[in-house]
Amino acid sequence: MRDDRFFSDYGQSTLLVDGTISSLTQGSNVIAFKADSAFQVLCDLASPHPSLHTGSQITVTAEGSVAERQPSAVLLHGCVIP
């Protein structure tokens, strides 16, 4: 996303994202994954998962075509925990 290549590389793909939750947004289903840079991966879960918490290791799937550019992140909509 940062180099404007996300859609050309992943726009027609189903993504498998594996990582550690660095934050959860209260009142929504948006989680942030830990990253080695300031650029983040955010995931809007298709359904709530009350058992998730910061530090949880999870895997999600998402469609690349519905990703949204954020100022310092890519937001994946409709993420599903398989």
Secondary structure, DSSP 8 states (H G I E B T S, - for coil): -TTS-HHHHHTTSEEEEEEEEEEE-TTS-EEEE--SSS-EEEEEESS--TT--TT-EEEEEEEGGG-EEETTEEEEEEEB--
